[in-house]
Amino acid sequence: MQSWMASLIKDEEITTFAGNELSIVTAVASVYPGVADLLKEMQRSLDATVALIANLPAKLVSRKGSYISLGTTMLPLAEHHLPVHFRQIENTLEAARQARTVG
């Protein structure tokens, strides 16, 4: 998300999102030894995203189309999209715990 926001700031909007690319997911998972570490990093990343939004440069805000695009993307993301992923993570962790107790 931050890469996309940076592309808006530079007025060179990217239209692809590679966050679900298996090689990226594998690399991220290999760096964090446990769920708690990953969740801490996710929170730091969310905090950085909020800080970026709070400090948007005037040149982006003045481009109303880009500014509105940012808002119409980020607001639903925070309200609906992220909670869906949080539930997916919770369900995956629970399934892994259950598989561990059965196996």
C-alpha distances in whole Angstrom, upper triangle without the diagonal:
4,5,5,6,9,10,11,13,14,15,14,12,11,11,10,8,10,9,12,14,17,17,14,15,18,18,15,18,21,20,20,24,23,21,22,20,17,17,17,15,12,14,13,10,10,12,11,8,11,13,11,11,15,15,14,17,20,19,16,18,21,19,19,18,14,15,16,13,10,13,13,10,9,13,13,10,12,15,15,12,12,16,16,14,16,19,19,19,22,24,23,24,27,28,28,30,33,33,34,36,38,38
4,5,5,6,9,10,10,12,14,13,12,11,13,13,11,12,11,15,16,19,19,15,16,20,18,16,19,21,20,20,24,24,22,22,20,17,17,17,14,12,14,12,9,9,11,8,6,10,11,8,10,13,13,12,14,17,17,14,16,19,18,19,18,14,14,16,14,11,14,15,12,11,14,16,13,14,17,18,16,15,18,19,17,19,22,22,21,24,26,25,26,29,31,30,32,35,35,36,38,40,40
4,5,5,6,9,10,11,12,11,9,8,11,10,9,10,10,14,15,18,17,14,16,19,17,16,20,21,20,21,25,25,24,24,22,19,20,20,16,15,17,15,12,13,15,12,10,14,14,11,13,16,15,14,15,18,17,15,17,20,18,19,18,14,15,17,15,12,15,17,14,13,17,18,15,17,20,20,18,17,21,21,19,21,24,23,23,26,28,27,28,31,32,31,34,36,36,37,40,41,41
4,5,5,6,9,10,10,9,7,6,8,8,8,11,11,15,16,19,19,16,18,21,20,19,22,24,23,24,28,28,26,26,25,22,22,22,19,17,18,18,14,14,16,14,11,14,15,12,12,16,15,13,15,17,16,13,15,18,16,16,15,11,13,14,11,9,13,14,11,11,15,16,13,15,19,19,16,16,20,21,19,21,24,23,23,27,28,27,29,32,33,32,35,37,37,38,41,42,42
4,5,5,6,9,10,10,8,9,11,12,12,14,14,18,19,22,22,19,20,24,22,21,24,26,24,25,29,28,27,27,25,22,22,22,19,17,18,16,13,13,14,12,9,11,12,8,9,12,12,9,11,14,13,10,12,15,13,14,13,10,10,12,10,7,11,13,10,10,13,15,13,15,18,19,17,17,20,21,20,22,25,25,25,28,30,29,30,33,34,34,36,39,39,40,43,44,44
4,5,5,6,9,9,8,9,12,13,13,15,15,19,20,23,22,19,21,24,22,21,24,26,24,25,29,29,28,28,26,23,23,23,20,18,19,17,14,15,16,12,11,13,13,9,11,14,12,10,11,13,12,10,13,15,14,16,15,11,12,15,13,11,14,16,14,14,17,19,17,18,22,22,20,20,24,25,23,25,28,27,27,30,32,31,32,35,36,36,38,41,41,41,44,46,46
4,5,5,6,5,5,6,9,11,12,14,16,19,19,23,22,20,22,25,23,22,26,27,26,27,31,31,30,30,28,26,26,26,22,21,22,21,17,18,19,16,14,16,16,13,13,17,15,12,13,15,13,10,14,15,13,15,14,10,12,15,12,11,15,16,14,15,18,20,18,20,23,23,21,21,25,25,24,26,29,28,28,32,33,32,34,37,37,37,40,42,42,43,46,47,47
4,5,5,6,5,8,10,13,14,17,18,21,22,25,25,22,24,27,26,25,28,30,29,30,33,33,32,32,30,27,27,27,24,22,23,21,18,18,19,16,14,15,16,12,12,15,14,10,11,12,10,7,10,12,10,11,10,7,8,11,9,8,12,13,12,13,16,18,17,18,21,22,20,21,25,25,24,26,29,29,29,32,34,33,35,38,39,39,41,43,43,44,47,48,48
4,5,8,8,11,14,16,17,19,20,23,24,28,27,24,26,29,27,26,29,31,29,30,34,34,32,32,30,28,27,27,24,23,23,21,18,18,18,15,13,15,14,10,11,13,11,8,7,9,7,5,9,11,10,12,12,8,9,13,12,10,13,16,15,15,18,20,19,20,23,24,23,23,26,28,26,28,31,31,31,34,36,35,36,39,40,40,42,45,45,46,49,50,50
4,5,8,10,14,16,17,19,20,24,24,28,27,24,26,29,27,26,30,31,30,31,35,35,34,34,32,29,30,29,26,25,25,23,20,21,21,18,16,18,17,14,14,17,14,11,10,12,9,8,12,13,11,14,14,11,12,16,14,13,17,19,17,18,21,23,22,23,26,27,25,25,29,30,29,31,34,33,33,36,38,37,38,41,42,42,44,47,47,47,50,52,51
4,6,9,12,15,17,20,21,24,25,28,28,25,28,31,29,28,32,33,32,33,37,37,36,36,34,31,31,31,28,26,27,26,22,22,23,20,18,20,19,16,16,18,16,13,12,12,9,8,11,11,9,12,11,8,11,13,12,12,16,17,16,17,20,22,21,23,26,27,25,26,29,30,29,31,34,33,34,37,38,38,39,42,43,43,45,48,48,48,51,53,52
4,6,10,12,14,17,19,22,22,26,25,23,25,28,27,26,30,31,30,32,35,36,35,35,33,30,31,31,27,26,27,26,22,23,24,21,19,21,21,17,17,20,19,15,15,16,13,11,15,15,12,15,13,10,13,16,13,13,17,18,16,18,21,22,21,23,26,27,24,25,29,29,28,30,33,32,32,36,37,36,38,41,41,41,44,46,46,47,50,51,50
4,6,9,11,14,16,19,20,23,23,21,23,26,25,24,28,30,29,30,34,34,32,33,31,28,28,29,26,24,25,24,20,20,22,20,17,19,20,16,16,19,18,15,15,17,14,12,14,16,13,14,12,9,12,13,10,11,14,15,13,15,18,19,18,20,23,23,21,22,26,25,24,27,30,29,29,32,34,33,35,38,38,38,41,43,43,44,47,48,48
4,6,8,11,13,16,16,20,20,18,20,23,22,22,25,27,26,28,31,32,30,31,29,26,27,27,24,22,24,23,20,20,22,20,17,20,21,17,18,21,20,18,18,20,18,15,18,19,16,17,15,12,15,16,12,12,16,16,14,15,19,19,17,20,23,22,20,21,24,24,23,25,28,27,27,30,31,30,32,35,35,35,38,40,40,41,44,45,45
4,7,10,13,14,15,19,19,18,19,23,22,22,25,27,27,28,32,32,30,31,30,26,27,28,25,22,24,24,20,21,23,21,18,21,22,19,19,23,23,20,21,22,20,17,19,21,18,18,15,13,16,16,12,13,16,15,12,15,18,18,16,19,21,20,18,19,23,22,21,24,26,25,26,29,30,29,31,34,34,34,37,39,38,40,43,43,43
4,7,9,11,11,15,16,14,16,19,19,19,22,24,24,25,29,29,27,29,27,24,24,26,23,21,23,23,19,20,23,21,18,21,23,20,20,24,24,21,23,25,23,20,22,24,21,22,19,16,18,19,15,15,18,17,14,16,19,18,16,19,21,20,17,18,22,20,19,22,24,22,23,27,27,26,28,31,31,31,34,36,35,36,40,40,40
4,6,8,9,12,13,11,13,16,16,16,18,21,21,22,25,25,23,25,24,20,21,22,19,17,20,20,16,17,20,18,16,19,21,18,19,23,23,21,23,25,24,21,23,25,22,23,20,17,19,19,16,15,17,17,13,14,18,17,14,17,19,18,14,15,19,17,16,19,21,19,19,23,24,22,25,28,27,27,30,32,32,33,36,37,36
4,6,5,9,10,8,10,13,13,13,15,17,18,19,22,23,21,23,22,18,20,21,18,16,19,20,16,17,20,19,17,21,22,20,21,25,25,23,25,28,26,23,26,28,26,26,24,21,22,23,19,18,21,20,16,17,20,19,16,19,21,20,16,16,20,18,16,19,21,18,19,22,23,21,23,26,26,25,28,30,30,31,34,35,34
4,6,8,9,7,7,11,11,10,12,15,16,16,19,19,18,20,18,15,16,18,15,13,16,17,13,14,18,17,15,18,20,19,20,23,24,23,25,28,27,24,26,29,27,27,25,22,23,23,20,18,20,20,16,16,19,18,14,16,19,18,14,13,16,15,13,15,18,15,15,19,20,18,20,23,23,22,25,27,27,28,31,32,31
4,6,9,7,7,10,11,11,12,15,16,17,20,19,18,20,19,16,17,19,17,15,18,19,16,17,21,20,18,21,24,22,23,26,27,26,29,31,30,27,29,32,29,29,27,24,25,25,22,21,22,21,18,18,21,19,16,18,20,18,14,14,16,15,12,15,16,14,14,17,18,16,18,21,20,20,23,25,24,26,29,29,29
4,6,5,6,9,10,11,12,14,16,17,20,20,19,22,21,17,19,21,19,17,21,21,18,20,23,22,21,24,26,24,25,29,29,28,30,33,32,29,31,33,31,31,29,26,27,28,24,23,25,24,21,21,24,22,19,21,24,22,18,18,20,18,15,18,20,17,17,20,20,18,20,23,22,22,25,27,25,27,30,31,30
4,5,5,6,8,10,10,12,14,16,18,18,18,21,20,16,19,21,19,18,21,22,20,21,25,24,23,26,28,27,28,31,32,31,33,36,35,32,34,37,35,35,32,30,31,31,28,26,28,27,24,24,27,25,22,23,26,23,20,19,21,19,16,19,20,16,16,20,19,16,18,22,20,19,23,24,23,24,27,28,26
4,6,5,6,9,10,11,13,15,17,18,19,21,19,17,19,21,18,18,22,22,19,22,25,23,23,26,28,26,28,31,31,31,32,36,34,32,34,37,35,35,33,30,31,32,29,27,29,29,25,25,28,27,24,25,28,26,22,21,24,22,19,21,23,20,18,22,22,19,21,24,23,21,25,27,25,26,29,30,28
4,5,5,6,8,10,11,13,16,17,17,19,17,14,16,18,15,15,18,18,16,18,21,20,19,23,24,23,24,28,28,27,29,32,31,29,31,34,32,33,31,27,28,29,26,24,26,26,22,22,25,24,21,22,25,23,20,19,21,20,17,19,21,18,17,20,21,19,20,23,23,21,24,27,25,26,29,30,29
4,5,5,6,9,10,11,14,14,14,16,15,12,14,16,14,13,17,17,15,17,20,20,19,23,24,23,25,28,29,28,31,34,33,30,32,35,33,34,32,29,29,30,27,25,27,26,23,22,24,23,20,21,23,22,18,17,19,18,14,16,18,15,13,17,18,15,16,19,19,18,21,23,22,22,26,27,26
4,6,5,6,9,10,12,13,14,17,15,13,16,18,15,15,19,19,18,20,23,22,22,26,27,26,28,31,32,31,34,37,36,33,36,39,37,37,35,32,33,34,30,28,30,30,26,26,28,27,23,24,27,25,22,20,22,21,17,18,20,17,15,19,19,16,17,20,19,17,20,23,21,21,25,26,24
4,5,5,7,9,12,14,15,17,14,12,15,17,14,15,18,18,16,19,22,21,21,24,25,25,27,29,30,30,32,35,34,32,34,37,36,36,35,31,32,33,30,28,30,30,26,25,28,28,24,25,28,26,23,21,23,23,19,20,22,20,17,21,22,19,19,23,22,20,23,25,24,24,27,29,27
4,5,5,7,10,11,12,14,11,9,12,13,10,11,14,14,13,16,18,17,18,21,22,22,24,27,27,27,29,33,33,30,32,35,34,35,33,30,30,31,28,26,27,28,24,23,26,25,21,22,25,24,20,18,20,20,16,17,19,17,15,18,20,17,17,21,21,19,21,24,23,23,26,28,27
4,6,6,8,9,9,12,10,8,11,13,11,12,15,16,15,18,20,20,21,23,25,25,27,29,30,30,33,36,36,33,35,38,37,37,36,33,33,34,31,28,30,30,26,25,27,26,23,23,25,24,21,19,20,20,16,16,18,16,13,16,17,14,14,18,18,15,18,21,20,19,23,24,23
4,6,7,9,11,14,11,10,14,15,13,15,18,18,17,20,22,22,23,26,27,27,29,31,32,32,35,38,38,35,37,41,39,40,39,35,35,36,34,31,33,33,29,28,31,30,26,26,29,28,25,22,24,24,20,20,22,20,17,19,21,17,17,20,20,17,20,23,21,20,24,26,24
4,6,9,11,12,9,9,13,13,11,13,16,15,15,18,20,19,21,24,24,24,27,29,29,30,32,36,36,34,36,39,38,39,37,34,34,35,33,30,32,32,29,27,30,29,26,25,28,28,25,22,24,24,20,20,23,21,18,20,22,19,18,22,22,20,21,25,24,23,26,28,26
4,6,8,9,6,6,9,10,9,11,14,14,14,17,18,19,20,23,23,24,26,28,29,30,32,36,36,34,36,39,38,39,38,34,34,35,33,30,31,32,28,26,28,28,24,24,27,26,23,20,22,22,18,18,20,19,15,17,20,17,15,19,20,17,19,22,22,20,23,26,25
4,7,8,7,8,11,12,12,14,16,17,17,20,21,22,24,26,27,28,30,31,32,34,36,40,40,38,39,43,42,42,41,38,38,38,36,33,34,35,32,29,31,31,27,27,29,28,26,23,23,24,20,19,21,20,16,18,20,17,15,18,19,16,17,20,20,18,21,23,22
4,5,5,6,9,10,11,13,15,16,17,19,20,21,23,25,26,27,29,31,32,33,36,39,40,38,39,42,42,42,41,37,37,37,35,32,33,34,30,28,29,29,25,24,26,26,24,20,21,21,18,16,18,17,13,14,16,14,11,15,16,13,14,17,17,16,18,21,20
4,5,5,6,9,10,10,12,14,15,16,18,20,21,22,24,25,27,28,30,31,34,38,38,36,37,40,39,39,38,35,34,35,33,30,30,31,27,25,26,26,22,21,23,22,20,17,17,18,15,13,14,14,10,11,13,11,9,12,14,12,12,16,17,16,18,21,21
4,5,5,6,9,10,11,12,14,15,16,18,20,21,23,24,26,27,29,30,33,37,38,35,36,40,39,39,38,35,34,35,33,30,30,31,28,25,26,26,23,21,23,23,21,18,18,19,16,14,16,16,12,13,16,15,12,15,17,15,15,19,20,18,20,23,23
4,5,5,6,9,10,11,12,14,15,17,18,20,21,23,25,26,27,29,31,35,36,33,34,38,38,38,37,34,33,34,32,29,29,31,27,25,26,26,23,21,24,24,22,18,19,20,17,15,18,18,14,15,18,17,14,18,20,17,18,21,22,21,23,26,26
4,5,5,6,9,10,10,12,14,15,16,18,20,21,23,24,26,27,30,33,34,31,32,36,35,35,34,31,30,31,29,26,27,28,24,22,24,23,20,19,21,21,19,15,16,17,14,13,15,15,11,13,16,14,13,16,18,16,17,21,21,20,23,25,25
4,5,5,6,9,10,10,12,14,15,16,18,20,21,22,24,26,29,32,33,30,31,35,34,34,33,30,29,30,28,25,25,26,23,20,21,21,18,16,18,19,17,13,14,15,12,10,13,14,10,12,15,14,12,16,18,17,17,21,22,21,23,26,26
4,5,5,6,9,10,11,12,14,15,16,18,20,21,23,24,27,31,32,30,30,34,34,34,34,30,29,30,28,25,25,27,24,21,22,23,19,18,20,21,19,15,16,18,16,14,17,17,14,15,19,18,16,19,21,20,20,24,25,24,26,29,29
4,5,5,6,9,10,10,12,14,15,16,18,20,21,22,25,29,30,27,28,32,31,32,31,28,27,28,26,23,24,25,22,19,21,22,18,17,20,21,18,15,17,18,15,14,18,18,15,17,20,18,17,21,23,21,22,25,26,25,28,30,30
4,5,5,6,9,10,10,12,14,15,17,18,20,21,24,27,28,26,26,30,29,29,29,26,25,25,23,20,21,22,19,16,18,18,15,13,16,17,15,11,13,15,12,11,15,15,12,14,17,17,16,19,21,20,21,24,25,25,28,30,30
4,5,5,6,9,10,11,12,14,15,16,18,20,23,26,28,25,26,29,29,29,29,26,24,25,24,20,20,22,19,16,17,18,15,13,16,17,15,12,13,16,14,12,16,17,14,16,19,19,18,21,23,22,23,26,27,27,29,32,32
4,5,5,6,9,10,10,12,14,15,16,18,21,25,26,24,24,28,28,28,28,25,24,25,24,20,21,23,20,17,19,20,17,15,18,20,18,15,17,19,17,15,19,20,17,19,22,22,21,24,26,25,26,29,30,30,32,34,35
4,5,5,6,9,10,10,12,14,15,16,19,23,24,21,22,26,25,26,25,22,21,22,21,17,18,20,17,14,16,18,14,13,17,18,16,13,16,18,15,15,18,19,17,19,22,21,21,24,26,25,26,29,30,30,33,35,35
4,5,5,6,9,10,11,12,14,15,19,22,23,20,21,24,24,24,24,21,19,20,19,15,16,17,15,12,13,15,12,10,13,15,13,10,13,15,14,13,17,18,16,18,21,21,21,24,26,25,27,29,30,31,33,35,36
4,5,5,6,9,10,10,12,14,18,21,22,20,20,24,24,24,25,22,20,21,20,17,17,19,17,14,15,17,14,12,15,18,17,14,16,19,17,16,20,21,19,21,24,24,24,26,29,28,29,32,33,33,35,38,38
4,5,5,6,9,10,10,12,15,18,20,18,18,22,22,23,23,20,18,20,19,16,16,19,17,14,16,18,15,14,17,19,18,15,18,21,19,18,22,23,21,23,26,26,26,29,31,30,31,34,35,35,37,40,40
4,5,5,6,9,10,11,14,17,18,15,16,20,20,20,20,17,15,17,16,12,13,15,13,10,12,15,12,11,15,17,15,13,16,18,17,17,21,21,20,23,25,25,25,28,30,30,31,34,35,35,38,40,40
4,5,5,6,9,10,14,16,18,16,15,19,20,19,20,17,15,16,16,12,12,15,13,10,11,14,12,10,14,16,16,14,16,19,18,18,21,23,22,23,26,27,27,29,31,31,32,35,36,37,39,41,42
4,5,5,6,9,12,15,17,15,15,19,20,20,21,18,16,18,18,14,14,18,16,13,15,18,16,14,17,20,19,17,20,23,22,21,25,26,25,26,30,30,29,32,34,34,35,38,39,39,41,44,44
4,5,5,6,9,12,14,12,13,16,17,17,18,15,13,16,15,12,13,16,15,12,14,17,15,15,18,20,19,18,21,23,22,22,26,26,25,28,30,30,30,33,35,35,36,39,40,40,42,45,45
4,5,5,9,12,13,11,10,14,15,15,16,13,10,12,13,9,9,13,12,9,11,15,13,13,16,18,18,17,20,22,21,22,25,26,26,28,30,31,31,33,35,35,37,39,40,41,43,45,46
4,6,9,11,14,12,11,15,16,16,18,15,13,15,16,12,12,16,15,12,14,17,16,15,18,21,20,19,22,24,24,24,27,28,28,29,32,33,33,35,38,38,39,41,43,43,45,47,48
4,6,9,11,10,10,14,15,16,18,15,13,16,16,13,14,18,17,15,16,20,19,18,21,23,23,22,25,27,26,26,30,31,30,32,35,35,35,38,40,40,41,44,45,45,47,49,50
4,6,8,7,7,10,12,13,14,11,9,13,13,10,12,15,15,13,15,19,18,18,21,23,22,22,25,27,26,27,30,31,30,33,35,35,36,38,40,40,42,44,45,46,48,50,50
4,5,6,7,9,11,13,15,12,10,14,15,13,14,18,18,17,19,22,21,21,24,26,26,25,28,30,29,30,34,34,34,36,39,39,39,42,44,43,45,48,48,49,51,53,53
4,5,5,6,9,11,13,12,10,14,15,14,15,18,19,18,20,23,23,23,26,28,27,27,30,32,32,33,36,37,37,39,41,41,42,45,46,46,48,51,51,52,54,56,57
4,6,5,7,10,12,10,10,13,14,13,15,18,19,19,21,24,23,24,27,29,28,28,31,33,32,34,37,37,37,39,42,42,43,45,47,47,49,51,52,52,55,57,57
4,5,5,8,9,7,6,10,11,10,12,15,15,15,17,20,20,21,23,25,24,24,28,29,29,30,33,33,34,36,38,38,39,42,43,43,45,48,48,49,52,53,54
4,5,6,9,8,5,9,11,10,11,14,15,15,16,19,19,20,22,24,24,25,27,29,29,30,33,34,34,36,39,39,40,42,44,44,46,48,49,50,52,54,55
4,6,9,9,8,10,12,12,14,16,17,18,19,22,23,23,25,27,27,28,31,32,32,34,37,37,38,40,42,42,43,46,47,48,50,52,53,54,56,58,58
4,6,6,6,9,10,11,12,14,16,17,18,21,21,23,25,26,26,27,30,31,31,33,35,36,36,39,41,41,42,45,46,46,48,50,51,52,55,56,56
4,5,5,6,8,10,10,12,14,15,16,19,20,21,22,24,24,25,28,29,30,31,34,34,35,38,39,40,41,44,45,46,48,49,50,52,54,55,56
4,5,5,6,9,10,10,12,14,16,17,18,20,22,23,22,24,27,28,28,30,32,33,34,36,38,38,40,42,43,44,46,48,48,50,52,53,54
4,5,5,6,9,10,10,12,14,16,16,18,20,21,20,22,25,26,26,28,30,31,31,34,35,36,37,40,41,41,43,45,46,47,50,51,51
4,5,5,6,9,10,11,12,15,15,17,18,20,20,21,24,25,25,27,30,30,31,33,35,35,37,39,40,41,43,45,46,47,49,51,51
4,5,5,6,8,10,11,13,14,16,17,18,18,20,23,24,24,26,28,29,30,32,34,35,36,38,39,40,42,44,45,46,49,50,51
4,5,5,6,8,10,12,12,14,16,17,16,18,21,22,22,24,26,27,28,30,32,32,34,36,37,38,40,42,42,44,46,47,48
4,6,5,6,8,11,11,12,14,16,15,16,19,20,20,22,25,25,26,28,30,30,32,34,35,36,38,40,41,42,44,46,46
4,5,5,6,9,10,11,12,14,14,15,18,19,20,21,24,25,26,28,29,30,32,34,35,36,38,40,41,42,44,46,46
4,6,6,7,9,11,11,12,13,15,17,18,19,21,23,23,25,27,28,29,31,33,34,35,37,39,40,41,43,44,45
4,6,6,6,9,11,11,10,12,15,15,16,18,20,21,22,24,26,26,28,30,31,32,34,36,37,38,40,42,42
4,6,5,6,9,10,9,10,13,15,15,16,19,20,20,23,24,25,26,29,30,31,33,35,36,37,39,40,41
4,5,5,6,8,9,11,12,14,15,16,19,20,21,23,24,26,27,29,30,32,33,35,36,37,39,41,42
4,5,5,6,7,9,10,11,13,15,16,17,19,21,22,23,25,27,28,29,31,32,34,35,37,38,40
4,6,6,5,6,9,10,10,12,14,15,16,18,20,21,22,24,25,27,28,30,31,33,35,36,37
4,6,6,6,8,10,11,11,14,15,16,17,20,21,22,23,25,26,28,30,31,32,34,36,37
4,6,7,7,9,11,12,13,15,17,17,19,21,22,23,25,27,28,29,31,33,34,36,37
4,6,6,7,9,10,11,13,15,16,17,19,20,21,23,25,26,27,29,31,32,33,35
4,6,5,7,9,10,11,13,15,16,17,19,20,21,23,25,26,27,29,31,32,33
4,5,5,6,9,10,11,12,14,15,16,18,20,21,23,24,26,27,29,30,31
4,5,5,6,9,10,10,12,14,15,16,18,20,21,22,24,26,27,28,30
4,5,5,6,9,10,11,12,14,15,17,18,20,21,22,24,26,27,28
4,5,5,6,9,10,10,12,14,15,16,18,20,21,22,24,26,27
4,5,5,6,9,10,11,12,14,15,17,18,20,21,23,24,26
4,5,5,6,8,10,10,12,14,15,16,18,20,21,22,24
4,5,5,6,9,10,10,12,14,15,16,18,20,21,22
4,5,5,6,9,10,11,12,14,15,16,19,20,21
4,5,5,6,9,10,11,12,14,15,17,18,20
4,5,5,6,9,10,10,12,14,15,16,18
4,5,5,6,9,10,10,12,14,15,16
4,5,5,6,9,10,11,13,14,15
4,5,5,6,9,10,11,12,14
4,5,5,6,9,10,10,12
4,5,5,6,9,10,10
4,5,5,6,9,10
4,5,5,6,9
4,6,5,6
4,6,5
4,6
4
